[in-house]
């Protein structure tokens, strides 16, 4: 399999100007897409010659990188005045979850490299669009994305360790679409998420009506400041207003639970959840199997007639369908203790159509002979 690398940037706060689009387009001869809101470049050989983080800081708000050799990155540019450093700090991990200061911005970067045999290559196009809502959620105090990233990191580095668990954000029991896409992109174990969710409170959101009712509480000076920021297209201007209105409305910030669990305890709970899920899946599969066999038992005679009609057509596709039905009839016969009846009818079929080498070969490969 040849090398493949996918780079994508997107704007959130404002579109690119024509001049900026031209500058971005000139960054690589491999550019596939450059619009006022997006840039995509792919490589089947070689590498992007510029630092993706610098491109993000200069032009965009979100960046995604994916490769077929297991390295994935997600990065957001965050207006510094909207970042609550204290809420992010517990989830930061060296080389995994990183926060860096760059002038009037911070960048939050999440990256993982997995070159194991279990790495699953996925098509990256359209993924960043599913992940961009995470930026605003993070700026509004929702740290679930960082907590999920922490889960991924410890699952790779220290699943049996004694490292304490960081604060557990509210709302892990019901992930929104962007968080689900995040978990899928970074291949985070759903059983581990379920184990973590056991200590997670229910998420509470501030209704839009509450924000509207808080507008009269803004002073004239505050109103003018927010309006000017929005008019000038300043990064995060609308979000800054929403955060201010949320505070004025008296809404409580997203709650967290201070956990006493260690990573080892968390993973033991995840193993229990996985075992229980597998047990239920086996029971459900068996229930469906019995239901299918009971239905087939009621239609046994008509199914045998249909099998013979298929075989009389003497085509590869009908041979395949008939063989599949015979396997099911054989399974049903064992379940219903009708083995002798099956063997008699199957023997009759072999005598009738035994000259077909192709058919007999299908029967042998299916374990019927």
KEKOLMAR-722041 format. One line per 2 residues: number of its first residue (from 1); their letters; for each residue x, y, z of C-alpha. Coordinates in nm, 3 decimals, m for minus. Example, Ala and Ser with C-alpha at 12.3 -4.5 7.8 and 13.67 -1.06 7.14 Angstrom:
% KEKOLMAR-722041
1) AS) 1.230,m0.450,0.780 | 1.367,m0.106,0.714
***
This chain:
% KEKOLMAR-722041
1) XX) 0.000,0.000,0.000 | 0.145,0.337,m0.099
3) XX) 0.188,0.622,0.148 | m0.104,0.860,0.186
5) XX) m0.120,1.183,0.388 | m0.421,1.410,0.429
7) XX) m0.406,1.772,0.553 | m0.713,1.990,0.601
9) XX) m0.766,2.335,0.751 | m1.094,2.518,0.809
11) XX) m1.197,2.865,0.918 | m1.465,2.913,1.182
13) XX) m1.458,3.274,1.300 | m1.422,3.440,0.960
15) XX) m1.367,3.351,0.591 | m1.039,3.402,0.408
17) XX) m0.998,3.708,0.189 | m0.913,3.659,m0.182
19) XX) m0.553,3.755,m0.102 | m0.533,3.498,0.178
21) XX) m0.681,3.230,m0.047 | m0.411,3.302,m0.305
23) XX) m0.141,3.279,m0.039 | m0.273,2.946,0.088
25) XX) m0.303,2.811,m0.266 | 0.064,2.892,m0.319
27) XX) 0.179,2.683,m0.024 | 0.186,2.360,m0.225
29) XX) 0.148,2.241,m0.584 | m0.049,1.948,m0.438
31) XX) m0.335,2.167,m0.311 | m0.662,1.990,m0.392
33) XX) m0.903,2.248,m0.254 | m0.876,2.611,m0.148
35) XX) m1.190,2.812,m0.071 | m1.272,3.099,0.161
37) XX) m1.332,2.849,0.443 | m1.123,2.541,0.367
39) XX) m0.792,2.411,0.233 | m0.706,2.046,0.158
41) XX) m0.378,1.899,0.041 | m0.295,1.531,m0.004
43) XX) 0.032,1.348,m0.069 | 0.098,1.001,m0.205
45) XX) 0.470,1.071,m0.178 | 0.671,1.347,m0.012
47) XX) 0.554,1.582,0.264 | 0.393,1.921,0.310
49) XX) 0.683,2.168,0.315 | 0.535,2.407,0.573
51) XX) 0.452,2.378,0.942 | 0.077,2.302,0.959
53) XX) 0.056,2.483,1.293 | 0.193,2.805,1.140
55) XX) m0.058,2.778,0.855 | m0.332,2.736,1.116
57) XX) m0.216,3.039,1.315 | m0.190,3.257,1.005
59) XX) m0.517,3.172,0.833 | m0.744,2.913,0.996
61) XX) m0.915,2.795,1.316 | m0.905,2.414,1.282
63) XX) m0.660,2.159,1.140 | m0.676,1.783,1.083
65) XX) m0.404,1.545,0.969 | m0.440,1.177,0.889
67) XX) m0.211,0.920,0.731 | m0.235,0.556,0.637
69) XX) 0.062,0.478,0.862 | m0.130,0.558,1.180
71) XX) m0.054,0.921,1.271 | m0.354,1.144,1.341
73) XX) m0.365,1.505,1.459 | m0.637,1.754,1.546
75) XX) m0.558,2.116,1.627 | m0.765,2.426,1.708
77) XX) m0.664,2.793,1.721 | m0.822,2.951,2.028
79) XX) m0.857,3.326,2.105 | m0.654,3.371,2.422
81) XX) m0.913,3.590,2.596 | m1.170,3.305,2.577
83) XX) m0.952,3.024,2.715 | m0.992,2.905,3.073
85) XX) m0.645,2.765,3.136 | m0.736,2.619,3.474
87) XX) m1.008,2.396,3.326 | m0.779,2.261,3.050
89) XX) m0.465,2.200,3.254 | m0.561,1.862,3.416
91) XX) m0.593,1.691,3.076 | m0.267,1.802,2.915
93) XX) m0.009,1.531,2.843 | 0.333,1.572,2.687
95) XX) 0.340,1.481,2.315 | m0.029,1.382,2.329
97) XX) m0.251,1.673,2.439 | m0.066,2.003,2.414
99) XX) m0.156,2.368,2.472 | 0.078,2.634,2.334
101) XX) 0.066,3.013,2.351 | 0.119,3.213,2.031
103) XX) 0.061,3.587,2.068 | m0.313,3.651,2.098
105) XX) m0.391,3.281,2.044 | m0.349,2.944,2.205
107) XX) m0.334,2.624,2.004 | m0.468,2.301,2.148
109) XX) m0.326,1.994,1.972 | m0.423,1.629,2.009
111) XX) m0.208,1.371,1.832 | m0.163,0.996,1.837
113) XX) 0.050,0.757,1.639 | m0.055,0.394,1.603
115) XX) 0.140,0.170,1.367 | 0.002,m0.154,1.511
117) XX) m0.173,m0.424,1.311 | m0.503,m0.308,1.465
119) XX) m0.488,0.042,1.314 | m0.791,0.102,1.094
121) XX) m0.746,0.329,0.794 | m1.045,0.555,0.726
123) XX) m1.129,0.814,0.461 | m1.057,1.152,0.619
125) XX) m1.261,1.378,0.390 | m1.556,1.543,0.569
127) XX) m1.428,1.444,0.915 | m1.299,1.789,1.015
129) XX) m1.640,1.941,0.942 | m1.786,1.701,1.200
131) XX) m1.520,1.800,1.455 | m1.523,2.181,1.428
133) XX) m1.812,2.223,1.679 | m1.573,2.087,1.944
135) XX) m1.382,2.417,1.937 | m1.677,2.624,2.055
137) XX) m1.776,2.356,2.305 | m1.426,2.368,2.451
139) XX) m1.429,2.748,2.472 | m1.765,2.728,2.649
141) XX) m1.608,2.510,2.919 | m1.698,2.163,2.787
143) XX) m1.385,1.955,2.846 | m1.526,1.622,2.728
145) XX) m1.306,1.626,2.414 | m0.991,1.659,2.626
147) XX) m1.108,1.391,2.868 | m1.170,1.149,2.579
149) XX) m0.824,1.230,2.444 | m0.681,1.155,2.790
151) XX) m0.859,0.817,2.785 | m0.698,0.737,2.449
153) XX) m0.355,0.840,2.575 | m0.363,0.626,2.889
155) XX) m0.502,0.330,2.694 | m0.187,0.344,2.483
157) XX) 0.065,0.433,2.753 | m0.044,0.314,3.097
159) XX) m0.366,0.107,3.107 | m0.269,m0.072,3.429
161) XX) m0.103,0.216,3.610 | m0.179,0.410,3.927
163) XX) m0.207,0.751,3.765 | m0.507,0.941,3.907
165) XX) m0.798,1.017,3.678 | m0.850,1.387,3.594
167) XX) m1.185,1.558,3.665 | m1.469,1.371,3.493
169) XX) m1.678,1.613,3.282 | m2.055,1.605,3.284
171) XX) m2.237,1.454,2.986 | m2.019,1.151,2.908
173) XX) m2.321,0.921,2.916 | m2.463,1.090,2.606
175) XX) m2.206,1.218,2.359 | m2.313,1.461,2.089
177) XX) m2.239,1.397,1.721 | m1.907,1.584,1.719
179) XX) m1.778,1.396,2.025 | m1.887,1.065,1.872
181) XX) m1.698,1.156,1.553 | m1.395,1.247,1.766
183) XX) m1.405,0.910,1.946 | m1.433,0.726,1.614
185) XX) m1.152,0.925,1.448 | m0.909,0.852,1.733
187) XX) m1.046,0.496,1.782 | m1.129,0.535,2.151
189) XX) m1.263,0.216,2.310 | m1.641,0.261,2.365
191) XX) m1.629,0.029,2.668 | m1.369,0.255,2.824
193) XX) m1.594,0.555,2.761 | m1.883,0.370,2.926
195) XX) m1.666,0.294,3.229 | m1.568,0.659,3.258
197) XX) m1.929,0.772,3.217 | m2.024,0.592,3.536
199) XX) m1.889,0.889,3.733 | m2.018,1.157,3.495
201) XX) m2.308,1.384,3.590 | m2.584,1.479,3.348
203) XX) m2.491,1.776,3.127 | m2.700,2.090,3.162
205) XX) m2.718,2.350,2.885 | m2.828,2.712,2.904
207) XX) m3.145,2.768,2.697 | m3.133,3.045,2.435
209) XX) m3.427,3.210,2.612 | m3.211,3.252,2.924
211) XX) m2.941,3.421,2.716 | m3.197,3.654,2.559
213) XX) m3.334,3.747,2.900 | m2.981,3.840,3.012
215) XX) m2.933,4.097,2.732 | m3.093,4.386,2.930
217) XX) m2.839,4.319,3.206 | m2.556,4.435,2.980
219) XX) m2.436,4.787,3.050 | m2.427,5.035,2.762
221) XX) m2.049,5.016,2.762 | m2.053,4.635,2.751
223) XX) m2.309,4.634,2.469 | m2.101,4.878,2.264
225) XX) m1.784,4.674,2.323 | m1.944,4.346,2.209
227) XX) m2.110,4.508,1.906 | m1.781,4.665,1.794
229) XX) m1.601,4.331,1.832 | m1.865,4.159,1.618
231) XX) m1.866,4.442,1.361 | m1.487,4.424,1.326
233) XX) m1.500,4.047,1.285 | m1.273,3.988,1.582
235) XX) m1.203,3.619,1.649 | m1.447,3.472,1.899
237) XX) m1.657,3.791,1.923 | m1.992,3.611,1.915
239) XX) m1.874,3.345,2.158 | m1.742,3.615,2.391
241) XX) m2.089,3.771,2.399 | m2.254,3.433,2.464
243) XX) m2.016,3.361,2.753 | m2.086,3.702,2.905
245) XX) m2.462,3.651,2.874 | m2.431,3.304,3.028
247) XX) m2.258,3.456,3.329 | m2.524,3.726,3.361
249) XX) m2.801,3.467,3.334 | m2.668,3.295,3.645
251) XX) m2.620,2.964,3.466 | m2.376,2.730,3.631
253) XX) m2.062,2.628,3.438 | m2.030,2.272,3.316
255) XX) m1.996,2.051,3.622 | m1.715,1.805,3.681
257) XX) m1.668,1.517,3.922 | m1.337,1.490,4.103
259) XX) m1.262,1.120,4.067 | m1.063,0.901,4.305
261) XX) m1.011,0.629,4.044 | m0.675,0.531,3.901
263) XX) m0.617,0.436,3.539 | m0.587,0.072,3.641
265) XX) m0.926,0.076,3.816 | m1.085,0.249,3.519
267) XX) m0.959,m0.013,3.278 | m1.071,m0.301,3.501
269) XX) m1.421,m0.155,3.494 | m1.399,m0.123,3.115
271) XX) m1.306,m0.492,3.090 | m1.613,m0.586,3.296
273) XX) m1.836,m0.376,3.073 | m1.685,m0.532,2.761
275) XX) m1.737,m0.887,2.894 | m2.098,m0.811,2.980
277) XX) m2.155,m0.656,2.637 | m2.012,m0.966,2.468
279) XX) m2.230,m1.193,2.682 | m2.543,m1.000,2.585
281) XX) m2.436,m1.002,2.220 | m2.393,m1.381,2.227
283) XX) m2.733,m1.426,2.389 | m2.896,m1.199,2.132
285) XX) m2.722,m1.380,1.845 | m2.841,m1.715,1.980
287) XX) m3.195,m1.584,2.021 | m3.198,m1.466,1.659
289) XX) m3.046,m1.796,1.541 | m3.318,m2.000,1.713
291) XX) m3.585,m1.768,1.579 | m3.447,m1.816,1.227
293) XX) m3.429,m2.194,1.262 | m3.783,m2.216,1.399
295) XX) m3.910,m2.019,1.100 | m3.715,m2.242,0.860
297) XX) m3.859,m2.552,1.028 | m4.208,m2.427,0.947
299) XX) m4.107,m2.376,0.582 | m3.892,m2.690,0.550
301) XX) m4.080,m2.868,0.268 | m4.113,m2.556,0.052
303) XX) m3.744,m2.476,0.107 | m3.636,m2.821,m0.015
305) XX) m3.849,m2.775,m0.328 | m3.694,m2.431,m0.384
307) XX) m3.344,m2.580,m0.347 | m3.417,m2.840,m0.615
309) XX) m3.553,m2.573,m0.847 | m3.236,m2.371,m0.802
311) XX) m3.015,m2.671,m0.876 | m3.207,m2.752,m1.192
313) XX) m3.104,m2.414,m1.336 | m2.739,m2.533,m1.334
315) XX) m2.578,m2.189,m1.292 | m2.301,m2.085,m1.058
317) XX) m2.516,m1.825,m0.880 | m2.804,m2.069,m0.823
319) XX) m2.560,m2.336,m0.705 | m2.427,m2.086,m0.448
321) XX) m2.776,m1.994,m0.324 | m2.884,m2.358,m0.303
323) XX) m2.570,m2.454,m0.110 | m2.631,m2.173,0.140
325) XX) m2.989,m2.293,0.195 | m2.873,m2.652,0.240
327) XX) m2.630,m2.540,0.511 | m2.919,m2.370,0.690
329) XX) m3.139,m2.678,0.650 | m2.859,m2.891,0.794
331) XX) m2.827,m2.656,1.094 | m3.203,m2.663,1.146
333) XX) m3.208,m3.044,1.127 | m2.950,m3.069,1.407
335) XX) m3.144,m2.819,1.619 | m3.476,m3.001,1.564
337) XX) m3.319,m3.349,1.581 | m3.423,m3.427,1.224
339) XX) m3.077,m3.535,1.110 | m3.195,m3.858,0.940
341) XX) m3.456,m3.672,0.741 | m3.196,m3.424,0.620
343) XX) m2.949,m3.698,0.524 | m3.211,m3.883,0.320
345) XX) m3.313,m3.576,0.122 | m2.955,m3.460,0.077
347) XX) m2.853,m3.807,m0.046 | m3.133,m3.788,m0.301
349) XX) m3.005,m3.452,m0.425 | m2.649,m3.584,m0.457
351) XX) m2.771,m3.880,m0.661 | m2.970,m3.651,m0.884
353) XX) m2.711,m3.380,m0.942 | m2.388,m3.566,m0.858
355) XX) m2.249,m3.538,m1.211 | m2.182,m3.169,m1.154
357) XX) m1.823,m3.145,m1.028 | m1.869,m2.775,m0.952
359) XX) m2.174,m2.841,m0.735 | m2.013,m3.128,m0.544
361) XX) m1.710,m2.910,m0.481 | m1.940,m2.643,m0.332
363) XX) m2.098,m2.903,m0.107 | m1.758,m3.021,0.017
365) XX) m1.634,m2.669,0.088 | m1.956,m2.597,0.280
367) XX) m1.901,m2.903,0.500 | m2.205,m3.089,0.370
369) X) m2.004,m3.387,0.248
***
